[in-house]
Amino acid sequence: MANFAYVAKSDDGQEITGFLAGGTPDEVVDQLHRRGLVVLHVVESRARNSVNRSSQFKTFMLQTRVGTRDLSLFSSQFSTVLEAGVPLVRGLRSLSNDTTNRTLALALSDIATRLESGETLGGAMAAHPEAFNTMFVSMIRAGERAGTLDVLVAQLAVYLERLDNIQTKVKSALSYPIFVLSFVLLAGSFLLLQVVPTFSKIYGDMGQKLPALTRGMITASDILRHNILLFMIAAIVVIVLVTMGFRTDRGRFLRDRFVLWVPIFGPIVRKAVMSRFTRTLSIMVRSGLPIMESLTMVAGAVGNVVVARAVEDARAHLAAGAGVTEAFRRTGRFPEMVLQMMATGEEAGNMETMLHKTSEFYDRQVEAATQSLAQLIEPVMVVFVGAIIGVIVIAMFLPIFNLGDAIVKGGANL
C-alpha cells in the first residue's frame, strides 16, 4: 500500500490537499468521493514514502521503549487535547514537539501522518509497539468503537500514573541494597588487590607466624590478584549467559518466580504485581471489552511471566465454562483476598469496582511495606558493610596485635 497526494474541492468550493493510503489511485479517488469531495488530482507521493521510511529507520535506530512515566504524561496531555476539542492531527503534532522522549516524539509524528492518510488512531498506534503496548492500543480502539475516546484516555492517564507510582516505590526499595552490595564488592576488591598485598609483604619480611584469619585473607588476595583476568572473563560470561537466558521463555519464568518468592523483597513484588493485575483488569472491564479479550490484554500487561501464565490458564478455564472467580481460583496463583473481591463483584455485577478497590488496597500495602523496608534495611546494610570491611581490616592488623602481646609478655618475663 502506497501513499498518494491529492488535490480536491469540497462542496463549498474550498480546495483541500492531503495524503491518503491506497493500493491504486482509483482506490484513493473512491475514498475521496465517499467523503463528498470533487477530485482534481491524485499522484503517488514518493517523497512522502521516503520521509516515512526515514522516520521508521530513525525509530528503529533509537529503539528504546517508552517508559510508563512518559506514557502517563502523554496520556494526561492527550486527554486534555481531546477534552478541549483540538483536532487529532494538530494535537498529536503539538504533543510530538513538546515531549522530551525521542522515541515517543517520532511515533506521534508518524501517527499524525497516518491519520492524515485515513488510518484510525488505534491502527496508527499499533504500528509503534515501542511506544504503545497492546493494552494501550486495545483501549484506544475500544474508545473509538464506543465513541468514548476522551473518557478512556482519561482513565488510562490515571491508571498509568498510579502504575508509575507503584513501580517507583518498588524500584526504590530494591535499588538501595543493590547499591550497597555493589559498594561492598568494589571496596572489598580494592582492599584485597591493593591493601592486603602491602601487609602481606611486611609480614613476609618479618617472618612471623600469622593467625589463621590473616593467612586466609592473604590467600584470597593472592588468588584474586593472580587470576584477576580469569575472574573478569568468568564474570562477563556469566552476565552474558544470564542475560541470554532471561530472553528465553523458561529463563523469564524462572527469574520472575524467584523474584516473587525471594525473602523480604518477594512479598513487596507480589503485592505490586497484584495491584497491577487488578487495576489493569478493572480498566479493561470498565472499557466494555469482552472478558476473554480483556484477559488476553491483562496477561501481556501484568509484568510478571508467572502471573501472566496464570491469567492465561484462567482464561482457558473460563473458555471451558468456569466462572470468573472459579477460573482464577483453579490456577492457585492468586491470593484469597483477590478471589473474594472477584466473587463479590461477580455476584453483584460490579466486577470493575471491586477490582479497583482491590488495587487501591494493594497500593497502600506496597507503600507501607516499602516504607517499613526502608527503615529496616538501612541499619542492616550499615552493619553488613561494617562487618565485611571490618573482617578484612581486623585480619590485616591481627598480627600487629599479637606482636604487641608478645612484646608485653617478653618484657614481663624479664
TORKOL-4160 file (C-alpha; in steps of 0.2 Angstrom, whole numbers, padded with zeros to 4 digits, m for minus):
414
<pt num="1" X="0000" Y="0000" Z="0000"/>
<pt num="2" X="0007" Y="0017" Z="m0005"/>
<pt num="3" X="0004" Y="0035" Z="0000"/>
<pt num="4" X="m0005" Y="0047" Z="m0013"/>
<pt num="5" X="m0005" Y="0065" Z="m0013"/>
<pt num="6" X="m0022" Y="0073" Z="m0018"/>
<pt num="7" X="m0030" Y="0089" Z="m0023"/>
<pt num="8" X="m0049" Y="0090" Z="m0021"/>
<pt num="9" X="m0063" Y="0103" Z="m0019"/>
<pt num="10" X="m0077" Y="0102" Z="m0005"/>
<pt num="11" X="m0095" Y="0107" Z="m0008"/>
<pt num="12" X="m0092" Y="0125" Z="m0004"/>
<pt num="13" X="m0078" Y="0126" Z="m0017"/>
<pt num="14" X="m0063" Y="0126" Z="m0004"/>
<pt num="15" X="m0048" Y="0117" Z="m0011"/>
<pt num="16" X="m0041" Y="0103" Z="0000"/>
<pt num="17" X="m0024" Y="0094" Z="m0001"/>
<pt num="18" X="m0018" Y="0080" Z="0009"/>
<pt num="19" X="m0012" Y="0062" Z="0008"/>
<pt num="20" X="m0021" Y="0045" Z="0008"/>
<pt num="21" X="m0015" Y="0027" Z="0009"/>
<pt num="22" X="m0022" Y="0016" Z="m0005"/>
<pt num="23" X="m0017" Y="0002" Z="m0017"/>
<pt num="24" X="m0021" Y="0011" Z="m0033"/>
<pt num="25" X="m0025" Y="0029" Z="m0037"/>
<pt num="26" X="m0043" Y="0023" Z="m0041"/>
<pt num="27" X="m0045" Y="0017" Z="m0023"/>
<pt num="28" X="m0040" Y="0034" Z="m0017"/>
<pt num="29" X="m0052" Y="0043" Z="m0029"/>
<pt num="30" X="m0066" Y="0031" Z="m0022"/>
<pt num="31" X="m0061" Y="0036" Z="m0004"/>
<pt num="32" X="m0062" Y="0054" Z="m0008"/>
<pt num="33" X="m0079" Y="0053" Z="m0017"/>
<pt num="34" X="m0086" Y="0044" Z="m0002"/>
<pt num="35" X="m0081" Y="0060" Z="0008"/>
<pt num="36" X="m0091" Y="0070" Z="m0004"/>
<pt num="37" X="m0076" Y="0078" Z="m0012"/>
<pt num="38" X="m0073" Y="0083" Z="m0030"/>
<pt num="39" X="m0056" Y="0075" Z="m0035"/>
<pt num="40" X="m0044" Y="0087" Z="m0045"/>
<pt num="41" X="m0028" Y="0077" Z="m0045"/>
<pt num="42" X="m0021" Y="0061" Z="m0037"/>
<pt num="43" X="m0002" Y="0056" Z="m0038"/>
<pt num="44" X="0008" Y="0044" Z="m0028"/>
<pt num="45" X="0019" Y="0053" Z="m0016"/>
<pt num="46" X="0036" Y="0045" Z="m0017"/>
<pt num="47" X="0044" Y="0059" Z="m0006"/>
<pt num="48" X="0031" Y="0056" Z="0007"/>
<pt num="49" X="0035" Y="0037" Z="0007"/>
<pt num="50" X="0054" Y="0042" Z="0008"/>
<pt num="51" X="0050" Y="0053" Z="0023"/>
<pt num="52" X="0040" Y="0039" Z="0031"/>
<pt num="53" X="0054" Y="0026" Z="0028"/>
<pt num="54" X="0067" Y="0038" Z="0036"/>
<pt num="55" X="0055" Y="0041" Z="0051"/>
<pt num="56" X="0054" Y="0022" Z="0053"/>
<pt num="57" X="0073" Y="0020" Z="0051"/>
<pt num="58" X="0076" Y="0033" Z="0064"/>
<pt num="59" X="0063" Y="0025" Z="0076"/>
<pt num="60" X="0072" Y="0008" Z="0073"/>
<pt num="61" X="0089" Y="0016" Z="0077"/>
<pt num="62" X="0083" Y="0024" Z="0093"/>
<pt num="63" X="0073" Y="0008" Z="0098"/>
<pt num="64" X="0071" Y="0012" Z="0116"/>
<pt num="65" X="0054" Y="0008" Z="0123"/>
<pt num="66" X="0044" Y="0022" Z="0130"/>
<pt num="67" X="0043" Y="0021" Z="0149"/>
<pt num="68" X="0027" Y="0021" Z="0160"/>
<pt num="69" X="0031" Y="0039" Z="0166"/>
<pt num="70" X="0032" Y="0046" Z="0149"/>
<pt num="71" X="0017" Y="0037" Z="0143"/>
<pt num="72" X="0007" Y="0043" Z="0158"/>
<pt num="73" X="0012" Y="0061" Z="0155"/>
<pt num="74" X="0007" Y="0059" Z="0136"/>
<pt num="75" X="m0010" Y="0051" Z="0141"/>
<pt num="76" X="m0014" Y="0066" Z="0153"/>
<pt num="77" X="m0009" Y="0078" Z="0140"/>
<pt num="78" X="m0018" Y="0069" Z="0126"/>
<pt num="79" X="m0034" Y="0068" Z="0137"/>
<pt num="80" X="m0033" Y="0087" Z="0139"/>
<pt num="81" X="m0032" Y="0089" Z="0120"/>
<pt num="82" X="m0047" Y="0078" Z="0117"/>
<pt num="83" X="m0057" Y="0087" Z="0131"/>
<pt num="84" X="m0053" Y="0104" Z="0123"/>
<pt num="85" X="m0059" Y="0098" Z="0106"/>
<pt num="86" X="m0042" Y="0101" Z="0097"/>
<pt num="87" X="m0041" Y="0091" Z="0080"/>
<pt num="88" X="m0032" Y="0075" Z="0082"/>
<pt num="89" X="m0018" Y="0078" Z="0070"/>
<pt num="90" X="m0014" Y="0095" Z="0076"/>
<pt num="91" X="m0015" Y="0089" Z="0094"/>
<pt num="92" X="m0003" Y="0075" Z="0091"/>
<pt num="93" X="0009" Y="0085" Z="0081"/>
<pt num="94" X="0009" Y="0098" Z="0096"/>
<pt num="95" X="0012" Y="0084" Z="0108"/>
<pt num="96" X="0026" Y="0077" Z="0097"/>
<pt num="97" X="0035" Y="0094" Z="0098"/>
<pt num="98" X="0033" Y="0095" Z="0117"/>
<pt num="99" X="0038" Y="0078" Z="0123"/>
<pt num="100" X="0057" Y="0076" Z="0128"/>
<pt num="101" X="0056" Y="0057" Z="0124"/>
<pt num="102" X="0063" Y="0055" Z="0106"/>
<pt num="103" X="0055" Y="0038" Z="0103"/>
<pt num="104" X="0038" Y="0045" Z="0108"/>
<pt num="105" X="0040" Y="0060" Z="0098"/>
<pt num="106" X="0044" Y="0051" Z="0082"/>
<pt num="107" X="0030" Y="0039" Z="0085"/>
<pt num="108" X="0017" Y="0053" Z="0087"/>
<pt num="109" X="0024" Y="0062" Z="0072"/>
<pt num="110" X="0021" Y="0046" Z="0061"/>
<pt num="111" X="0004" Y="0043" Z="0069"/>
<pt num="112" X="m0002" Y="0061" Z="0064"/>
<pt num="113" X="0004" Y="0057" Z="0046"/>
<pt num="114" X="m0005" Y="0040" Z="0046"/>
<pt num="115" X="m0021" Y="0049" Z="0052"/>
<pt num="116" X="m0020" Y="0061" Z="0038"/>
<pt num="117" X="m0018" Y="0046" Z="0026"/>
<pt num="118" X="m0035" Y="0039" Z="0033"/>
<pt num="119" X="m0029" Y="0027" Z="0046"/>
<pt num="120" X="m0038" Y="0025" Z="0063"/>
<pt num="121" X="m0030" Y="0031" Z="0079"/>
<pt num="122" X="m0029" Y="0013" Z="0086"/>
<pt num="123" X="m0022" Y="0006" Z="0069"/>
<pt num="124" X="m0009" Y="0020" Z="0069"/>
<pt num="125" X="m0003" Y="0017" Z="0087"/>
<pt num="126" X="m0002" Y="m0002" Z="0084"/>
<pt num="127" X="0012" Y="0002" Z="0071"/>
<pt num="128" X="0023" Y="0008" Z="0085"/>
<pt num="129" X="0024" Y="m0006" Z="0099"/>
<pt num="130" X="0040" Y="0003" Z="0105"/>
<pt num="131" X="0029" Y="0017" Z="0112"/>
<pt num="132" X="0011" Y="0009" Z="0114"/>
<pt num="133" X="0009" Y="m0008" Z="0121"/>
<pt num="134" X="m0005" Y="m0020" Z="0116"/>
<pt num="135" X="m0016" Y="m0015" Z="0131"/>
<pt num="136" X="m0015" Y="0004" Z="0127"/>
<pt num="137" X="m0019" Y="0001" Z="0109"/>
<pt num="138" X="m0034" Y="m0010" Z="0113"/>
<pt num="139" X="m0041" Y="0003" Z="0125"/>
<pt num="140" X="m0039" Y="0016" Z="0111"/>
<pt num="141" X="m0048" Y="0005" Z="0099"/>
<pt num="142" X="m0062" Y="0002" Z="0111"/>
<pt num="143" X="m0064" Y="0020" Z="0114"/>
<pt num="144" X="m0065" Y="0023" Z="0095"/>
<pt num="145" X="m0078" Y="0010" Z="0093"/>
<pt num="146" X="m0089" Y="0016" Z="0108"/>
<pt num="147" X="m0086" Y="0035" Z="0104"/>
<pt num="148" X="m0079" Y="0037" Z="0122"/>
<pt num="149" X="m0061" Y="0040" Z="0117"/>
<pt num="150" X="m0059" Y="0055" Z="0129"/>
<pt num="151" X="m0066" Y="0045" Z="0144"/>
<pt num="152" X="m0055" Y="0030" Z="0141"/>
<pt num="153" X="m0039" Y="0041" Z="0138"/>
<pt num="154" X="m0043" Y="0050" Z="0155"/>
<pt num="155" X="m0044" Y="0033" Z="0163"/>
<pt num="156" X="m0028" Y="0027" Z="0155"/>
<pt num="157" X="m0019" Y="0043" Z="0162"/>
<pt num="158" X="m0025" Y="0039" Z="0180"/>
<pt num="159" X="m0020" Y="0021" Z="0178"/>
<pt num="160" X="m0003" Y="0024" Z="0171"/>
<pt num="161" X="0001" Y="0037" Z="0185"/>
<pt num="162" X="m0004" Y="0025" Z="0198"/>
<pt num="163" X="0006" Y="0011" Z="0190"/>
<pt num="164" X="0021" Y="0023" Z="0189"/>
<pt num="165" X="0020" Y="0027" Z="0207"/>
<pt num="166" X="0020" Y="0008" Z="0212"/>
<pt num="167" X="0035" Y="0005" Z="0200"/>
<pt num="168" X="0044" Y="0019" Z="0208"/>
<pt num="169" X="0042" Y="0013" Z="0226"/>
<pt num="170" X="0047" Y="m0005" Z="0221"/>
<pt num="171" X="0062" Y="0001" Z="0212"/>
<pt num="172" X="0067" Y="0012" Z="0226"/>
<pt num="173" X="0065" Y="m0002" Z="0239"/>
<pt num="174" X="0076" Y="m0013" Z="0228"/>
<pt num="175" X="0089" Y="0000" Z="0222"/>
<pt num="176" X="0097" Y="0004" Z="0239"/>
<pt num="177" X="0103" Y="m0014" Z="0244"/>
<pt num="178" X="0109" Y="m0017" Z="0226"/>
<pt num="179" X="0119" Y="m0001" Z="0228"/>
<pt num="180" X="0126" Y="m0006" Z="0245"/>
<pt num="181" X="0131" Y="m0023" Z="0238"/>
<pt num="182" X="0140" Y="m0015" Z="0223"/>
<pt num="183" X="0149" Y="m0004" Z="0235"/>
<pt num="184" X="0154" Y="m0019" Z="0246"/>
<pt num="185" X="0160" Y="m0028" Z="0231"/>
<pt num="186" X="0171" Y="m0014" Z="0225"/>
<pt num="187" X="0178" Y="m0009" Z="0242"/>
<pt num="188" X="0182" Y="m0027" Z="0246"/>
<pt num="189" X="0191" Y="m0029" Z="0229"/>
<pt num="190" X="0201" Y="m0014" Z="0232"/>
<pt num="191" X="0207" Y="m0020" Z="0249"/>
<pt num="192" X="0211" Y="m0037" Z="0243"/>
<pt num="193" X="0220" Y="m0030" Z="0227"/>
<pt num="194" X="0229" Y="m0015" Z="0235"/>
<pt num="195" X="0230" Y="m0015" Z="0254"/>
<pt num="196" X="0231" Y="m0034" Z="0258"/>
<pt num="197" X="0247" Y="m0037" Z="0247"/>
<pt num="198" X="0256" Y="m0022" Z="0256"/>
<pt num="199" X="0253" Y="m0030" Z="0273"/>
<pt num="200" X="0257" Y="m0047" Z="0266"/>
<pt num="201" X="0275" Y="m0041" Z="0261"/>
<pt num="202" X="0278" Y="m0033" Z="0278"/>
<pt num="203" X="0273" Y="m0049" Z="0287"/>
<pt num="204" X="0283" Y="m0059" Z="0275"/>
<pt num="205" X="0299" Y="m0049" Z="0279"/>
<pt num="206" X="0296" Y="m0051" Z="0297"/>
<pt num="207" X="0295" Y="m0070" Z="0296"/>
<pt num="208" X="0282" Y="m0070" Z="0310"/>
<pt num="209" X="0269" Y="m0084" Z="0311"/>
<pt num="210" X="0252" Y="m0077" Z="0306"/>
<pt num="211" X="0235" Y="m0080" Z="0313"/>
<pt num="212" X="0223" Y="m0091" Z="0303"/>
<pt num="213" X="0212" Y="m0077" Z="0298"/>
<pt num="214" X="0226" Y="m0067" Z="0291"/>
<pt num="215" X="0233" Y="m0081" Z="0281"/>
<pt num="216" X="0216" Y="m0085" Z="0274"/>
<pt num="217" X="0214" Y="m0066" Z="0269"/>
<pt num="218" X="0231" Y="m0066" Z="0261"/>
<pt num="219" X="0227" Y="m0082" Z="0251"/>
<pt num="220" X="0211" Y="m0075" Z="0245"/>
<pt num="221" X="0221" Y="m0059" Z="0240"/>
<pt num="222" X="0234" Y="m0069" Z="0230"/>
<pt num="223" X="0221" Y="m0080" Z="0221"/>
<pt num="224" X="0211" Y="m0064" Z="0216"/>
<pt num="225" X="0227" Y="m0055" Z="0210"/>
<pt num="226" X="0234" Y="m0069" Z="0201"/>
<pt num="227" X="0218" Y="m0074" Z="0192"/>
<pt num="228" X="0210" Y="m0057" Z="0190"/>
<pt num="229" X="0209" Y="m0058" Z="0171"/>
<pt num="230" X="0201" Y="m0076" Z="0173"/>
<pt num="231" X="0188" Y="m0069" Z="0186"/>
<pt num="232" X="0184" Y="m0054" Z="0174"/>
<pt num="233" X="0181" Y="m0066" Z="0159"/>
<pt num="234" X="0171" Y="m0078" Z="0170"/>
<pt num="235" X="0160" Y="m0063" Z="0176"/>
<pt num="236" X="0157" Y="m0057" Z="0159"/>
<pt num="237" X="0152" Y="m0075" Z="0153"/>
<pt num="238" X="0140" Y="m0077" Z="0167"/>
<pt num="239" X="0132" Y="m0060" Z="0164"/>
<pt num="240" X="0130" Y="m0064" Z="0145"/>
<pt num="241" X="0123" Y="m0081" Z="0149"/>
<pt num="242" X="0111" Y="m0075" Z="0162"/>
<pt num="243" X="0105" Y="m0061" Z="0150"/>
<pt num="244" X="0103" Y="m0073" Z="0136"/>
<pt num="245" X="0094" Y="m0085" Z="0147"/>
<pt num="246" X="0082" Y="m0071" Z="0153"/>
<pt num="247" X="0077" Y="m0068" Z="0135"/>
<pt num="248" X="0070" Y="m0086" Z="0134"/>
<pt num="249" X="0053" Y="m0090" Z="0140"/>
<pt num="250" X="0060" Y="m0103" Z="0153"/>
<pt num="251" X="0073" Y="m0090" Z="0159"/>
<pt num="252" X="0060" Y="m0076" Z="0161"/>
<pt num="253" X="0048" Y="m0088" Z="0170"/>
<pt num="254" X="0062" Y="m0094" Z="0182"/>
<pt num="255" X="0068" Y="m0076" Z="0185"/>
<pt num="256" X="0050" Y="m0070" Z="0189"/>
<pt num="257" X="0046" Y="m0085" Z="0200"/>
<pt num="258" X="0062" Y="m0081" Z="0210"/>
<pt num="259" X="0058" Y="m0063" Z="0212"/>
<pt num="260" X="0041" Y="m0067" Z="0218"/>
<pt num="261" X="0047" Y="m0079" Z="0232"/>
<pt num="262" X="0064" Y="m0071" Z="0237"/>
<pt num="263" X="0063" Y="m0067" Z="0256"/>
<pt num="264" X="0060" Y="m0049" Z="0261"/>
<pt num="265" X="0058" Y="m0042" Z="0244"/>
<pt num="266" X="0046" Y="m0056" Z="0237"/>
<pt num="267" X="0031" Y="m0050" Z="0246"/>
<pt num="268" X="0033" Y="m0032" Z="0240"/>
<pt num="269" X="0034" Y="m0038" Z="0222"/>
<pt num="270" X="0019" Y="m0050" Z="0224"/>
<pt num="271" X="0008" Y="m0035" Z="0231"/>
<pt num="272" X="0014" Y="m0024" Z="0217"/>
<pt num="273" X="0010" Y="m0037" Z="0204"/>
<pt num="274" X="m0007" Y="m0040" Z="0211"/>
<pt num="275" X="m0010" Y="m0021" Z="0211"/>
<pt num="276" X="m0006" Y="m0020" Z="0193"/>
<pt num="277" X="m0016" Y="m0036" Z="0188"/>
<pt num="278" X="m0032" Y="m0030" Z="0197"/>
<pt num="279" X="m0030" Y="m0012" Z="0191"/>
<pt num="280" X="m0027" Y="m0017" Z="0173"/>
<pt num="281" X="m0042" Y="m0030" Z="0173"/>
<pt num="282" X="m0053" Y="m0016" Z="0181"/>
<pt num="283" X="m0050" Y="m0004" Z="0167"/>
<pt num="284" X="m0051" Y="m0016" Z="0153"/>
<pt num="285" X="m0068" Y="m0022" Z="0160"/>
<pt num="286" X="m0074" Y="m0004" Z="0163"/>
<pt num="287" X="m0070" Y="0000" Z="0145"/>
<pt num="288" X="m0083" Y="m0013" Z="0139"/>
<pt num="289" X="m0071" Y="m0026" Z="0131"/>
<pt num="290" X="m0076" Y="m0044" Z="0132"/>
<pt num="291" X="m0069" Y="m0053" Z="0146"/>
<pt num="292" X="m0059" Y="m0065" Z="0135"/>
<pt num="293" X="m0051" Y="m0051" Z="0126"/>
<pt num="294" X="m0048" Y="m0042" Z="0142"/>
<pt num="295" X="m0039" Y="m0057" Z="0150"/>
<pt num="296" X="m0028" Y="m0058" Z="0134"/>
<pt num="297" X="m0023" Y="m0040" Z="0136"/>
<pt num="298" X="m0020" Y="m0041" Z="0155"/>
<pt num="299" X="m0009" Y="m0056" Z="0153"/>
<pt num="300" X="0003" Y="m0045" Z="0142"/>
<pt num="301" X="0002" Y="m0031" Z="0155"/>
<pt num="302" X="0005" Y="m0038" Z="0172"/>
<pt num="303" X="0024" Y="m0038" Z="0170"/>
<pt num="304" X="0027" Y="m0055" Z="0178"/>
<pt num="305" X="0028" Y="m0071" Z="0167"/>
<pt num="306" X="0022" Y="m0082" Z="0182"/>
<pt num="307" X="0006" Y="m0072" Z="0184"/>
<pt num="308" X="0004" Y="m0069" Z="0166"/>
<pt num="309" X="0003" Y="m0088" Z="0163"/>
<pt num="310" X="m0009" Y="m0090" Z="0177"/>
<pt num="311" X="m0020" Y="m0077" Z="0169"/>
<pt num="312" X="m0019" Y="m0087" Z="0153"/>
<pt num="313" X="m0023" Y="m0103" Z="0162"/>
<pt num="314" X="m0038" Y="m0094" Z="0170"/>
<pt num="315" X="m0044" Y="m0088" Z="0153"/>
<pt num="316" X="m0043" Y="m0107" Z="0147"/>
<pt num="317" X="m0054" Y="m0112" Z="0162"/>
<pt num="318" X="m0066" Y="m0098" Z="0158"/>
<pt num="319" X="m0067" Y="m0104" Z="0140"/>
<pt num="320" X="m0071" Y="m0121" Z="0146"/>
<pt num="321" X="m0086" Y="m0115" Z="0156"/>
<pt num="322" X="m0080" Y="m0110" Z="0173"/>
<pt num="323" X="m0085" Y="m0094" Z="0181"/>
<pt num="324" X="m0073" Y="m0079" Z="0183"/>
<pt num="325" X="m0068" Y="m0082" Z="0201"/>
<pt num="326" X="m0068" Y="m0101" Z="0199"/>
<pt num="327" X="m0056" Y="m0099" Z="0184"/>
<pt num="328" X="m0044" Y="m0089" Z="0194"/>
<pt num="329" X="m0045" Y="m0100" Z="0209"/>
<pt num="330" X="m0040" Y="m0116" Z="0199"/>
<pt num="331" X="m0023" Y="m0108" Z="0195"/>
<pt num="332" X="m0018" Y="m0107" Z="0213"/>
<pt num="333" X="m0008" Y="m0091" Z="0210"/>
<pt num="334" X="m0020" Y="m0078" Z="0216"/>
<pt num="335" X="m0022" Y="m0073" Z="0235"/>
<pt num="336" X="m0038" Y="m0077" Z="0243"/>
<pt num="337" X="m0042" Y="m0058" Z="0246"/>
<pt num="338" X="m0042" Y="m0055" Z="0227"/>
<pt num="339" X="m0053" Y="m0070" Z="0224"/>
<pt num="340" X="m0065" Y="m0065" Z="0237"/>
<pt num="341" X="m0066" Y="m0047" Z="0230"/>
<pt num="342" X="m0069" Y="m0055" Z="0212"/>
<pt num="343" X="m0083" Y="m0066" Z="0219"/>
<pt num="344" X="m0091" Y="m0051" Z="0227"/>
<pt num="345" X="m0090" Y="m0041" Z="0211"/>
<pt num="346" X="m0096" Y="m0056" Z="0200"/>
<pt num="347" X="m0111" Y="m0059" Z="0211"/>
<pt num="348" X="m0116" Y="m0040" Z="0212"/>
<pt num="349" X="m0112" Y="m0037" Z="0194"/>
<pt num="350" X="m0099" Y="m0023" Z="0198"/>
<pt num="351" X="m0083" Y="m0033" Z="0195"/>
<pt num="352" X="m0073" Y="m0017" Z="0189"/>
<pt num="353" X="m0077" Y="m0008" Z="0205"/>
<pt num="354" X="m0072" Y="m0022" Z="0216"/>
<pt num="355" X="m0056" Y="m0024" Z="0206"/>
<pt num="356" X="m0052" Y="m0006" Z="0208"/>
<pt num="357" X="m0054" Y="m0007" Z="0227"/>
<pt num="358" X="m0043" Y="m0022" Z="0227"/>
<pt num="359" X="m0029" Y="m0012" Z="0218"/>
<pt num="360" X="m0031" Y="0003" Z="0229"/>
<pt num="361" X="m0029" Y="m0009" Z="0244"/>
<pt num="362" X="m0013" Y="m0017" Z="0237"/>
<pt num="363" X="m0006" Y="0001" Z="0233"/>
<pt num="364" X="m0007" Y="0005" Z="0251"/>
<pt num="365" X="0001" Y="m0011" Z="0256"/>
<pt num="366" X="0015" Y="m0008" Z="0244"/>
<pt num="367" X="0018" Y="0009" Z="0251"/>
<pt num="368" X="0018" Y="0004" Z="0269"/>
<pt num="369" X="0029" Y="m0011" Z="0265"/>
<pt num="370" X="0042" Y="m0001" Z="0256"/>
<pt num="371" X="0042" Y="0012" Z="0270"/>
<pt num="372" X="0045" Y="m0001" Z="0283"/>
<pt num="373" X="0058" Y="m0009" Z="0272"/>
<pt num="374" X="0067" Y="0007" Z="0270"/>
<pt num="375" X="0068" Y="0010" Z="0289"/>
<pt num="376" X="0074" Y="m0008" Z="0292"/>
<pt num="377" X="0086" Y="m0011" Z="0278"/>
<pt num="378" X="0097" Y="0005" Z="0281"/>
<pt num="379" X="0104" Y="m0001" Z="0298"/>
<pt num="380" X="0105" Y="m0019" Z="0292"/>
<pt num="381" X="0116" Y="m0013" Z="0277"/>
<pt num="382" X="0127" Y="m0002" Z="0288"/>
<pt num="383" X="0130" Y="m0017" Z="0299"/>
<pt num="384" X="0133" Y="m0028" Z="0284"/>
<pt num="385" X="0146" Y="m0016" Z="0276"/>
<pt num="386" X="0154" Y="m0013" Z="0293"/>
<pt num="387" X="0156" Y="m0032" Z="0295"/>
<pt num="388" X="0163" Y="m0036" Z="0278"/>
<pt num="389" X="0176" Y="m0021" Z="0279"/>
<pt num="390" X="0179" Y="m0024" Z="0297"/>
<pt num="391" X="0184" Y="m0043" Z="0295"/>
<pt num="392" X="0197" Y="m0038" Z="0281"/>
<pt num="393" X="0204" Y="m0024" Z="0292"/>
<pt num="394" X="0205" Y="m0035" Z="0308"/>
<pt num="395" X="0213" Y="m0049" Z="0298"/>
<pt num="396" X="0227" Y="m0037" Z="0292"/>
<pt num="397" X="0230" Y="m0029" Z="0309"/>
<pt num="398" X="0228" Y="m0045" Z="0320"/>
<pt num="399" X="0247" Y="m0050" Z="0318"/>
<pt num="400" X="0252" Y="m0032" Z="0325"/>
<pt num="401" X="0241" Y="m0035" Z="0340"/>
<pt num="402" X="0249" Y="m0052" Z="0343"/>
<pt num="403" X="0266" Y="m0044" Z="0341"/>
<pt num="404" X="0262" Y="m0031" Z="0354"/>
<pt num="405" X="0255" Y="m0045" Z="0366"/>
<pt num="406" X="0272" Y="m0055" Z="0363"/>
<pt num="407" X="0282" Y="m0040" Z="0367"/>
<pt num="408" X="0272" Y="m0036" Z="0383"/>
<pt num="409" X="0274" Y="m0054" Z="0389"/>
<pt num="410" X="0293" Y="m0054" Z="0385"/>
<pt num="411" X="0295" Y="m0039" Z="0395"/>
<pt num="412" X="0286" Y="m0047" Z="0409"/>
<pt num="413" X="0297" Y="m0062" Z="0409"/>
<pt num="414" X="0312" Y="m0051" Z="0410"/>
